[in-house]
Amino acid sequence: MDVTVAADRAALGKARDALGAGRIALVPTMGALHEGHRSLVRLAREHADHVVVSVFVNPLQFGPHEDFSRYPRTFDADLRVCEEEGVSVVFAPSAEDMYLPDRQVQVSAGGMGGTAEGAFRPGHFDGVLTVVLKLFNLVRPDVAVFGQKDAQQLALIRRMTADLDVPVSIVAAPTVREPDGLALSSRNRYLSEADRRTALALSRALSAGAARAQAGPAGVLDAAKAVLEEAARFAPPLLLDYLILADPATFAPVGGDHRGEAVLAVAAKVGATRLIDNMVLTL
């Protein structure tokens, strides 16, 4: 089917109005779409009559030394994916259209946004929540779909919608992995063959930790750490940023006596590429 491309907010308003009756689902992306994004769109179609995909590399969520300038931009290929998956509207604004030149106000992720990923990327989640709230206001969806791979982001978006009474239902899509276990990411294309061999330690560490779920938090973390410490001696080495066993709702580290659901999350750099991954488990 043909997909309508809206390059600014005015065109988005017209395209949205043209959809007519029915529920609308939003899938926010930064483009460079892969099978993981396809899974988000397919899940969105189960929850709504029309799917809107945003393609916007959000400058607010990149730090001064991060990869904003080299982040992959593959709009023609992204558009083909959206057409194949039955997307109704692709919203692809410029930064100038999304943000006023004298912008003053943005969303704060609070203390929850300063742990784990937020501790290594100060201000990152402020930028994420700001653009997500703007997309919610512009698209006015009934439901929005986000990947479980970005577990802390997912938790913060759920908290924002609750705290600010945003009338959007948040749906989580399972992490999609490549056959070798590596979580799908737009950044995987940066990995050399040697980088990729090292990067596989992330999913192996999560699986090792999950296999020790009955041993409690200490057993989970010890098992995962053993895999990551071995990978630190690979060539190239895996350079660990953090490994955390967190409450899935608050992303605070769980206590030693925690029982129930938890998220084992990891972030590390391999070569010039930073990767994140996580696994939900029950202690």
Legacy VTK file of the C-alpha trace (Angstrom):
# vtk DataFile Version 3.0
C-alpha trace
ASCII
DATASET POLYDATA
POINTS 283 float
0.000 0.000 0.000
1.066 3.614 -0.471
2.209 5.425 2.636
1.683 9.144 3.191
4.878 11.028 4.046
4.454 14.079 6.262
7.597 16.230 6.343
6.310 18.801 8.839
3.672 19.191 11.514
1.156 20.839 9.175
1.347 17.926 6.748
1.080 15.515 9.678
-2.132 17.193 10.834
-3.680 16.800 7.384
-2.530 13.185 7.062
-3.857 12.305 10.480
-7.236 13.881 9.775
-7.419 11.957 6.500
-7.164 8.652 8.353
-10.756 9.000 9.501
-12.241 6.778 12.170
-10.376 4.107 14.063
-7.607 3.740 16.604
-4.151 5.126 15.838
-0.884 3.548 16.939
2.434 5.402 16.952
5.827 3.751 16.523
8.550 6.335 17.240
11.900 5.563 15.556
15.137 7.244 14.590
15.121 5.457 11.239
17.655 2.887 9.988
14.772 0.433 10.293
15.469 -3.287 10.739
13.549 -6.439 11.654
13.153 -5.196 15.206
11.297 -2.132 13.941
9.162 -4.331 11.701
8.123 -6.279 14.800
7.070 -3.015 16.478
4.911 -2.070 13.493
3.313 -5.509 13.352
2.463 -5.327 17.035
1.077 -1.815 16.538
-1.240 -3.109 13.818
-2.675 -5.597 16.324
-3.671 -2.705 18.572
-4.957 -0.126 16.093
-6.561 0.493 12.727
-3.863 2.901 11.515
-0.121 3.009 12.210
1.991 6.161 12.188
5.786 5.749 12.197
7.974 8.714 13.062
11.492 8.865 11.590
13.498 11.503 13.414
17.071 11.458 14.680
16.510 13.473 17.830
19.445 15.779 18.612
18.275 16.341 22.198
19.133 12.790 23.253
22.729 12.804 22.001
25.588 14.042 24.150
28.420 16.241 22.785
30.729 13.267 22.171
28.136 10.800 20.906
27.359 9.625 17.377
24.619 12.042 16.252
26.462 13.068 13.075
27.224 9.493 12.012
23.965 7.911 13.140
22.700 5.999 10.059
20.131 7.829 7.969
18.479 5.555 5.391
15.163 7.220 4.679
14.422 5.658 1.262
14.970 2.173 2.669
12.946 3.065 5.762
10.067 4.177 3.580
10.094 0.855 1.728
9.912 -0.997 5.051
6.928 1.106 6.102
5.168 0.467 2.797
5.760 -3.279 3.105
4.415 -3.302 6.673
1.222 -1.390 5.877
2.074 1.848 7.681
-0.442 4.624 6.974
1.687 7.708 7.687
5.430 8.346 8.060
6.207 11.522 9.968
9.724 12.678 9.060
10.213 16.229 10.347
13.357 18.317 10.448
14.873 19.416 13.745
13.843 22.970 12.866
10.228 21.871 12.548
10.268 19.870 15.777
11.975 22.448 17.982
11.507 26.204 18.240
14.775 28.153 17.868
14.267 29.732 21.301
13.026 26.538 22.966
12.900 26.930 26.751
10.992 23.988 28.229
11.698 20.289 28.164
10.733 17.215 30.162
12.899 16.150 33.095
13.425 12.426 33.646
14.077 13.086 37.344
16.132 10.788 39.521
14.937 7.738 37.626
16.654 9.100 34.530
20.003 9.501 36.267
20.685 5.825 36.978
22.218 3.119 34.756
22.073 4.453 31.185
21.321 7.944 32.442
24.456 7.992 34.608
26.626 7.400 31.546
24.600 9.681 29.251
23.604 12.751 31.295
20.509 14.448 29.890
19.822 11.603 27.465
16.454 10.676 28.907
15.373 14.314 29.190
15.810 14.462 25.415
14.000 11.168 24.881
10.991 12.113 26.990
10.783 15.580 25.444
10.596 14.269 21.890
8.220 11.435 22.833
5.822 13.841 24.542
5.944 16.140 21.502
5.197 13.201 19.214
2.281 12.184 21.428
0.891 15.723 21.226
1.363 15.973 17.465
0.155 12.500 16.426
-2.429 12.078 19.227
-2.259 8.279 19.145
-4.365 5.897 21.193
-1.426 3.558 21.697
2.347 3.734 21.249
4.731 0.799 20.848
8.289 0.706 22.189
10.880 -2.058 22.255
11.824 -3.889 25.434
15.464 -3.640 24.296
15.461 -0.049 25.599
14.135 -1.169 28.977
14.973 1.968 30.953
13.515 4.165 28.244
10.349 2.056 28.311
10.081 2.386 32.093
10.537 6.158 31.927
7.952 6.607 29.170
5.457 4.611 31.212
6.232 6.770 34.234
5.883 9.986 32.216
2.470 8.987 30.867
1.323 8.174 34.418
2.809 11.257 36.071
1.569 13.690 33.411
-1.770 11.968 32.671
-0.917 11.424 29.011
-3.844 9.532 27.430
-1.713 7.030 25.487
-1.472 3.297 26.208
2.129 2.044 26.146
2.777 -1.386 24.652
6.140 -3.165 24.972
7.475 -5.318 22.143
9.920 -8.164 22.882
13.570 -7.729 21.921
14.359 -9.187 18.492
17.695 -10.964 18.175
19.850 -12.062 15.294
20.481 -15.821 14.937
23.714 -15.548 16.936
21.895 -13.875 19.844
22.980 -10.273 19.270
20.092 -7.889 19.924
19.083 -6.071 16.759
20.278 -2.461 16.713
20.862 0.176 14.075
24.390 0.450 15.487
25.231 -3.198 14.724
26.247 -2.125 11.226
29.270 -0.403 12.753
30.684 -3.681 14.113
33.595 -5.380 12.383
33.698 -9.182 12.338
36.028 -9.156 15.361
33.869 -6.554 17.138
30.830 -8.721 16.653
32.484 -11.790 18.163
33.225 -9.753 21.278
29.768 -8.172 21.328
28.115 -11.590 21.587
29.318 -11.669 25.197
26.453 -9.294 26.064
23.688 -11.765 25.284
25.736 -14.656 26.695
26.162 -12.774 29.979
22.425 -12.111 30.215
21.623 -15.749 29.537
24.173 -16.872 32.129
22.612 -14.549 34.679
19.076 -15.646 33.882
20.091 -19.277 34.318
20.975 -18.446 37.947
17.678 -16.696 38.715
16.882 -19.180 41.475
20.136 -18.196 43.225
18.890 -14.650 43.849
20.382 -11.298 42.823
23.965 -12.082 43.861
24.010 -15.330 41.889
22.564 -13.641 38.800
25.097 -10.821 38.849
28.067 -13.090 39.562
27.229 -15.358 36.626
26.822 -12.441 34.229
29.992 -10.729 35.468
32.062 -13.849 34.842
31.156 -13.795 31.146
31.823 -10.071 30.813
35.170 -10.291 32.605
36.280 -12.978 30.170
35.201 -10.779 27.232
37.296 -7.930 28.626
40.332 -10.008 27.596
39.151 -10.489 24.001
40.587 -8.661 21.007
39.032 -6.165 20.777
38.069 -6.101 24.459
34.599 -5.499 25.793
34.687 -2.303 27.868
31.877 -2.485 30.402
29.904 0.629 31.356
27.472 -1.057 33.716
25.750 -4.272 34.646
22.648 -3.787 36.776
19.822 -5.922 38.121
16.973 -3.454 38.381
13.342 -3.078 39.293
11.545 -2.957 35.912
9.264 -0.093 36.999
11.796 2.219 38.677
15.150 0.955 37.352
16.563 1.177 40.866
18.963 -1.688 41.711
17.120 -4.496 43.481
18.076 -5.533 47.011
19.773 -8.786 47.887
16.493 -10.287 49.101
14.463 -9.241 46.035
11.979 -11.744 44.686
9.825 -11.401 41.601
10.483 -9.705 38.271
13.738 -7.853 37.565
15.648 -6.563 34.545
19.260 -7.606 34.021
20.686 -4.776 31.911
24.138 -4.225 30.455
25.925 -1.566 28.417
29.407 -1.807 26.968
31.639 -0.473 24.225
33.173 -2.712 21.586
35.621 -0.933 19.346
33.982 2.398 18.545
30.430 1.124 19.078
28.398 1.289 22.265
25.728 -1.379 22.723
23.008 -2.060 25.278
20.997 -5.172 26.019
18.755 -6.546 28.755
16.726 -9.543 29.790
13.654 -9.711 32.019
13.789 -12.532 34.546
11.953 -13.727 37.636
13.899 -14.219 40.850
LINES 1 284
283 0 1 2 3 4 5 6 7 8 9 10 11 12 13 14 15 16 17 18 19 20 21 22 23 24 25 26 27 28 29 30 31 32 33 34 35 36 37 38 39 40 41 42 43 44 45 46 47 48 49 50 51 52 53 54 55 56 57 58 59 60 61 62 63 64 65 66 67 68 69 70 71 72 73 74 75 76 77 78 79 80 81 82 83 84 85 86 87 88 89 90 91 92 93 94 95 96 97 98 99 100 101 102 103 104 105 106 107 108 109 110 111 112 113 114 115 116 117 118 119 120 121 122 123 124 125 126 127 128 129 130 131 132 133 134 135 136 137 138 139 140 141 142 143 144 145 146 147 148 149 150 151 152 153 154 155 156 157 158 159 160 161 162 163 164 165 166 167 168 169 170 171 172 173 174 175 176 177 178 179 180 181 182 183 184 185 186 187 188 189 190 191 192 193 194 195 196 197 198 199 200 201 202 203 204 205 206 207 208 209 210 211 212 213 214 215 216 217 218 219 220 221 222 223 224 225 226 227 228 229 230 231 232 233 234 235 236 237 238 239 240 241 242 243 244 245 246 247 248 249 250 251 252 253 254 255 256 257 258 259 260 261 262 263 264 265 266 267 268 269 270 271 272 273 274 275 276 277 278 279 280 281 282
